[in-house]
Amino acid sequence: MKNIIIFVVLIAGLGFGSYTLFFVLKKDPESDRLETIEEVRTVSAKIEDVKEEIVTSAEVRPIVETEVKAEINGRIIRILVEDGQKVERGQPLVELDRTQLQARLQEAERSSEAYKLRLEQAERAYQRLEVLRAEGFANEADFLDAKTRLDLAKIDLEIRETRLADARENYQRTTVVAPHDGIVIDLRINEGQVINGVSSNNSGTKLMSVADLTLMYLEANLGELEVSDVFLGKMVQVTFDSIEDLELDARVTQIAASAQRDRNRPVFPVRFTLSATDARVKPGISGEITVPVAEVSEAVTIPISCLFFDEDDEPFVYLKSESGFSEHDVEIGLKDMQRIEIKRGLDEGDMVSRARPPKDTMVEKSSEGEES
């Protein structure tokens, strides 16, 4: 009985295996190919508006920005402003130690007074000898000596007056003032710090900068193809990562006449001046510049990722049909950050592959002149 059961199980197993093998071998390869075609990710061509734009970023800078430096060496005793403070032309910003300069000024003032007295003395002596000479009581030599002493006294006083003016000017330079109206930025000094003044052999210590924030600009490097779409006076839009709800207009005010090298590629620096500003826009923040190039309405479009190029750099797509995919030539137009205009070769609703389809899904190549 046991042997009979084993025999029945073997027969049943062989029958099931033969049945399964029959259906596996019978499966249609064409069915597999059609299933593969359906599995390829596709997207349909749509009718949309396309705006081609150049988008770049740059740092905001004031048009008028002046580095503030002292004209003399000295030690800072008082800082009269804070970073971000609004100042007016001539407003005191920093005071330097004036002890030594005050002593020199007082010495120059006393020296000037002394030489004024000497001049007065020389003038009296000259006038007296001039009268005596006219009356015949003074000889010519004494008169000429008196005149020489008078001339020398005048020269000496002029020298002392010049030194006094220099001492007074240096004393006044101990107070550093704002060069123009603006906002204090980049304040980088401390009280007690010893600084160098500007001289013929020293550029001097930078104390701070004063920037006029009523006129601001951004400068971006555009490629040689991009700069061809830019001209003086062209309006652009500027947005800011740090200020979500703000968009400002800017105007192209300067285009470099020649290219510069940036990472081994030619670029043209272009300046965009803001037409208006906002209190939240500070020097140094990043702005995104959008330069409109061209616009087309109700165009047939596909995602840029669906477009491919052949050996001759001619564009094509993988167009889907019932029988598979074919390389289909197209003519392209404007593009934005995501989609590109198809001027010829596709109609609304045509399905194209997002990637190169498997070889077994490909059919004979079609061209833009054929029906889609």
C-alpha positions as CSV (number, residue, x, y, z in Angstrom):
1,M,0.0,0.0,0.0
2,K,2.8,2.4,0.8
3,N,4.4,1.8,-2.5
4,I,1.2,2.6,-4.3
5,I,0.9,6.0,-2.5
6,I,4.4,6.9,-3.4
7,F,3.8,6.0,-7.1
8,V,0.6,8.2,-7.1
9,V,2.5,11.2,-5.7
10,L,5.2,10.9,-8.3
11,I,2.7,10.7,-11.1
12,A,0.9,13.8,-9.8
13,G,4.1,15.7,-9.4
14,L,5.2,15.0,-12.9
15,G,1.8,16.0,-14.3
16,F,1.9,19.4,-12.4
17,G,5.4,20.1,-13.6
18,S,4.6,19.3,-17.2
19,Y,1.5,21.5,-17.0
20,T,3.5,24.4,-15.6
21,L,6.3,24.0,-18.1
22,F,3.8,24.0,-21.0
23,F,2.4,27.3,-20.0
24,V,5.8,28.9,-19.3
25,L,7.0,27.9,-22.8
26,K,3.7,28.9,-24.3
27,K,4.0,32.6,-22.9
28,D,4.2,35.1,-25.8
29,P,7.5,37.1,-25.9
30,E,5.6,40.0,-27.5
31,S,3.4,40.2,-24.4
32,D,6.6,40.6,-22.3
33,R,7.8,43.4,-24.6
34,L,4.4,45.2,-24.3
35,E,4.6,44.9,-20.5
36,T,8.1,46.4,-20.6
37,I,6.8,49.3,-22.7
38,E,4.1,50.1,-20.2
39,E,6.6,50.0,-17.3
40,V,8.8,52.8,-18.8
41,R,8.1,56.1,-17.1
42,T,6.6,58.6,-19.5
43,V,5.2,62.1,-19.5
44,S,2.7,63.8,-21.8
45,A,3.4,67.0,-23.7
46,K,1.4,69.9,-22.3
47,I,0.3,73.4,-23.5
48,E,1.9,75.9,-21.2
49,D,3.4,79.4,-21.1
50,V,7.2,79.5,-21.0
51,K,9.4,82.3,-19.6
52,E,13.1,82.0,-20.3
53,E,15.1,83.7,-17.6
54,I,18.6,84.1,-16.4
55,V,18.8,83.5,-12.6
56,T,21.9,84.3,-10.7
57,S,22.9,85.5,-7.2
58,A,25.1,88.2,-5.9
59,E,25.9,90.2,-2.7
60,V,24.2,93.5,-2.0
61,R,26.6,96.4,-1.8
62,P,26.1,100.2,-1.5
63,I,27.1,102.4,-4.4
64,V,28.7,105.0,-2.1
65,E,30.8,103.3,0.6
66,T,33.8,105.0,2.2
67,E,36.4,103.4,4.4
68,V,37.0,105.6,7.5
69,K,40.7,106.0,8.6
70,A,42.5,108.4,10.8
71,E,45.0,110.9,9.3
72,I,47.4,110.6,12.2
73,N,48.7,107.9,14.5
74,G,47.2,107.6,17.9
75,R,45.3,105.7,20.7
76,I,41.5,105.5,20.6
77,I,40.0,107.0,23.7
78,R,36.3,107.2,22.7
79,I,34.1,105.5,20.0
80,L,31.1,107.8,19.5
81,V,29.0,105.5,17.2
82,E,27.7,102.0,16.9
83,D,27.5,99.6,14.0
84,G,24.4,100.3,12.0
85,Q,24.0,103.8,13.4
86,K,22.9,106.6,11.0
87,V,25.3,109.5,10.8
88,E,25.6,112.8,9.0
89,R,28.5,114.4,7.1
90,G,31.0,115.9,9.6
91,Q,29.6,114.0,12.6
92,P,32.3,112.9,15.1
93,L,32.9,109.1,15.0
94,V,36.1,108.5,17.0
95,E,38.3,110.5,19.4
96,L,42.0,109.9,19.7
97,D,44.3,110.7,22.6
98,R,45.2,114.4,22.1
99,T,47.5,114.9,25.2
100,Q,50.8,115.3,23.2
101,L,49.1,117.2,20.3
102,Q,47.5,119.6,22.8
103,A,51.0,120.3,24.3
104,R,52.4,120.9,20.8
105,L,49.5,123.2,19.9
106,Q,50.1,125.3,23.1
107,E,53.8,125.5,22.4
108,A,53.1,126.6,18.8
109,E,50.7,129.2,20.0
110,R,53.3,130.6,22.5
111,S,56.0,130.6,19.8
112,S,53.7,132.5,17.4
113,E,53.0,135.1,20.1
114,A,56.7,135.6,20.8
115,Y,57.5,136.1,17.2
116,K,54.7,138.6,16.8
117,L,56.3,140.6,19.6
118,R,59.7,140.4,17.9
119,L,58.1,141.6,14.7
120,E,56.5,144.6,16.5
121,Q,59.9,145.3,18.0
122,A,61.6,145.2,14.6
123,E,59.0,147.4,13.1
124,R,59.5,150.1,15.8
125,A,63.2,150.0,15.3
126,Y,62.9,150.3,11.6
127,Q,60.4,153.2,11.9
128,R,62.7,155.1,14.3
129,L,65.7,154.7,12.1
130,E,63.7,155.7,9.1
131,V,62.8,159.1,10.8
132,L,66.4,159.6,12.0
133,R,67.7,158.8,8.5
134,A,65.4,161.4,7.0
135,E,66.7,164.0,9.5
136,G,70.3,163.1,8.8
137,F,71.0,161.5,12.2
138,A,71.3,157.8,11.1
139,N,73.6,156.4,8.5
140,E,72.5,154.2,5.6
141,A,74.0,151.0,7.0
142,D,72.1,151.2,10.3
143,F,68.9,151.8,8.4
144,L,69.5,148.9,6.0
145,D,70.3,146.5,9.0
146,A,67.0,147.6,10.6
147,K,65.1,146.8,7.4
148,T,66.8,143.4,7.2
149,R,65.8,142.6,10.8
150,L,62.3,143.6,10.0
151,D,62.1,141.3,6.9
152,L,63.6,138.4,8.9
153,A,61.1,138.9,11.7
154,K,58.2,138.8,9.2
155,I,59.6,135.5,7.7
156,D,60.1,134.0,11.1
157,L,56.5,134.8,12.1
158,E,55.2,133.3,8.8
159,I,57.1,130.1,9.7
160,R,55.7,130.0,13.2
161,E,52.2,130.7,11.9
162,T,52.5,127.7,9.5
163,R,53.7,125.5,12.3
164,L,50.8,126.7,14.5
165,A,48.3,125.9,11.7
166,D,49.8,122.4,11.3
167,A,49.6,121.9,15.1
168,R,46.0,123.1,15.1
169,E,45.1,120.9,12.2
170,N,46.7,117.8,13.8
171,Y,44.9,118.5,17.0
172,Q,41.6,118.7,15.1
173,R,42.5,115.4,13.4
174,T,42.2,113.6,16.8
175,T,38.5,113.7,16.1
176,V,37.6,111.5,13.1
177,V,34.4,112.6,11.4
178,A,31.9,111.0,8.9
179,P,32.9,111.7,5.3
180,H,29.2,111.8,4.2
181,D,25.7,110.9,5.3
182,G,25.1,107.2,5.7
183,I,25.1,104.2,8.0
184,V,28.1,102.9,10.0
185,I,29.0,99.4,8.9
186,D,32.0,97.1,9.6
187,L,33.0,98.8,12.8
188,R,36.1,96.9,13.8
189,I,37.9,98.9,16.6
190,N,38.1,99.1,20.4
191,E,38.8,101.8,22.8
192,G,42.4,101.8,23.9
193,Q,43.5,100.4,20.5
194,V,46.6,102.1,18.9
195,I,46.0,102.8,15.2
196,N,48.1,104.0,12.3
197,G,47.2,107.0,10.3
198,V,47.2,107.3,6.5
199,S,50.6,108.4,5.1
200,S,52.7,108.1,2.0
201,N,54.1,104.7,3.1
202,N,51.2,103.4,5.2
203,S,47.6,102.7,4.2
204,G,46.4,103.2,7.7
205,T,44.1,101.3,10.0
206,K,40.5,100.9,8.9
207,L,38.2,102.0,11.6
208,M,34.8,101.4,10.0
209,S,32.9,102.2,6.8
210,V,30.1,104.7,6.2
211,A,27.7,103.5,3.5
212,D,24.9,105.4,1.8
213,L,22.1,102.9,1.8
214,T,19.8,104.9,-0.4
215,L,21.6,103.6,-3.5
216,M,22.4,99.9,-3.5
217,Y,23.6,97.5,-6.2
218,L,24.4,93.8,-6.9
219,E,27.2,92.7,-9.3
220,A,27.0,89.2,-10.9
221,N,29.2,87.4,-13.4
222,L,27.3,86.4,-16.5
223,G,28.6,83.9,-19.2
224,E,29.3,85.0,-22.7
225,L,26.0,83.6,-23.9
226,E,24.0,85.1,-21.1
227,V,25.4,88.6,-21.4
228,S,24.1,88.8,-25.0
229,D,20.6,89.0,-23.5
230,V,21.5,91.9,-21.2
231,F,21.6,95.6,-22.1
232,L,22.0,98.9,-20.2
233,G,18.7,100.0,-18.7
234,K,17.1,96.5,-18.8
235,M,14.8,95.9,-15.8
236,V,15.2,92.8,-13.6
237,Q,13.7,91.5,-10.4
238,V,15.6,90.8,-7.1
239,T,14.5,88.6,-4.3
240,F,16.2,87.8,-1.0
241,D,16.6,84.5,0.9
242,S,16.5,86.3,4.2
243,I,13.5,88.5,3.4
244,E,10.8,86.2,2.0
245,D,8.1,88.8,1.2
246,L,10.3,91.3,-0.6
247,E,10.9,91.7,-4.3
248,L,12.6,94.8,-5.7
249,D,13.2,96.1,-9.2
250,A,16.7,96.7,-10.4
251,R,18.2,98.2,-13.6
252,V,21.3,97.1,-15.5
253,T,23.6,100.1,-15.1
254,Q,27.0,98.7,-16.0
255,I,28.3,95.9,-18.3
256,A,32.0,95.0,-18.4
257,A,33.6,95.8,-21.8
258,S,35.8,92.7,-21.7
259,A,35.6,89.3,-20.2
260,Q,37.3,88.1,-17.0
261,R,38.3,84.6,-16.1
262,D,36.3,82.8,-13.4
263,R,37.2,79.1,-12.8
264,N,38.7,79.0,-16.2
265,R,35.7,80.3,-18.1
266,P,35.1,83.8,-19.5
267,V,32.5,85.9,-17.6
268,F,31.3,89.5,-17.8
269,P,30.7,91.4,-14.5
270,V,27.3,93.1,-14.7
271,R,26.0,95.7,-12.2
272,F,22.3,95.8,-11.3
273,T,21.3,99.0,-9.4
274,L,18.2,98.7,-7.2
275,S,15.5,101.2,-8.2
276,A,14.3,101.5,-4.6
277,T,15.5,100.1,-1.4
278,D,14.1,98.8,1.9
279,A,15.3,99.2,5.5
280,R,15.6,95.4,5.7
281,V,18.1,95.3,2.8
282,K,21.6,95.5,4.4
283,P,25.0,95.4,2.7
284,G,26.3,91.9,2.5
285,I,23.0,90.0,2.2
286,S,22.5,87.7,-0.7
287,G,20.0,88.5,-3.5
288,E,18.7,86.4,-6.3
289,I,18.6,88.2,-9.6
290,T,16.0,87.2,-12.3
291,V,16.7,88.5,-15.8
292,P,13.8,88.1,-18.2
293,V,15.0,86.9,-21.6
294,A,11.9,85.9,-23.7
295,E,8.3,84.6,-23.2
296,V,6.0,82.4,-25.3
297,S,2.3,81.7,-24.6
298,E,0.4,78.4,-25.1
299,A,3.4,76.4,-26.3
300,V,3.8,72.6,-26.5
301,T,6.2,71.8,-23.7
302,I,7.9,68.8,-22.1
303,P,10.2,68.5,-19.1
304,I,13.8,69.4,-20.0
305,S,14.9,65.9,-18.7
306,C,12.9,64.3,-21.5
307,L,15.1,65.9,-24.2
308,F,18.1,64.1,-25.6
309,F,20.8,65.0,-28.2
310,D,22.4,62.9,-30.9
311,E,26.0,62.8,-32.1
312,D,25.4,66.0,-34.2
313,D,24.0,67.8,-31.1
314,E,20.5,67.6,-32.7
315,P,17.6,67.3,-30.2
316,F,15.2,64.3,-30.1
317,V,12.8,62.6,-27.8
318,Y,11.7,59.0,-27.2
319,L,8.2,59.1,-28.5
320,K,5.8,56.4,-27.3
321,S,3.4,54.6,-29.7
322,E,1.4,51.3,-29.5
323,S,4.3,49.4,-30.9
324,G,7.1,50.9,-28.7
325,F,9.4,53.9,-28.5
326,S,11.1,55.7,-31.4
327,E,13.8,58.4,-31.6
328,H,11.7,61.3,-32.7
329,D,13.4,64.6,-34.0
330,V,12.0,67.8,-32.6
331,E,12.7,71.5,-32.9
332,I,13.1,73.3,-29.5
333,G,12.5,76.8,-28.4
334,L,12.5,78.7,-25.1
335,K,13.1,77.0,-21.8
336,D,12.6,77.8,-18.1
337,M,14.1,76.0,-15.1
338,Q,11.9,72.9,-15.7
339,R,10.3,72.8,-19.1
340,I,11.2,73.5,-22.7
341,E,9.2,74.6,-25.7
342,I,8.8,72.1,-28.6
343,K,8.3,74.2,-31.7
344,R,7.8,71.3,-34.0
345,G,7.6,67.5,-33.7
346,L,5.1,67.0,-30.8
347,D,1.5,67.7,-30.2
348,E,-0.4,68.1,-26.9
349,G,-0.9,64.7,-25.2
350,D,2.0,62.9,-27.0
351,M,3.8,60.6,-24.6
352,V,7.6,60.8,-24.3
353,S,10.0,58.8,-22.1
354,R,11.8,60.3,-19.2
355,A,14.9,58.1,-19.8
356,R,16.4,56.0,-22.5
357,P,14.0,53.1,-23.0
358,P,15.2,49.4,-23.0
359,K,16.5,48.3,-26.5
360,D,13.7,45.7,-26.9
361,T,11.1,48.5,-26.7
362,M,12.6,50.5,-29.6
363,V,11.0,50.6,-33.0
364,E,12.1,52.3,-36.2
365,K,13.2,55.9,-35.8
366,S,10.7,58.6,-36.7
367,S,11.2,62.3,-37.6
368,E,9.4,65.5,-36.9
369,G,7.9,65.5,-40.3
370,E,6.0,62.3,-39.6
371,E,2.7,62.1,-37.8
372,S,3.1,61.9,-34.1
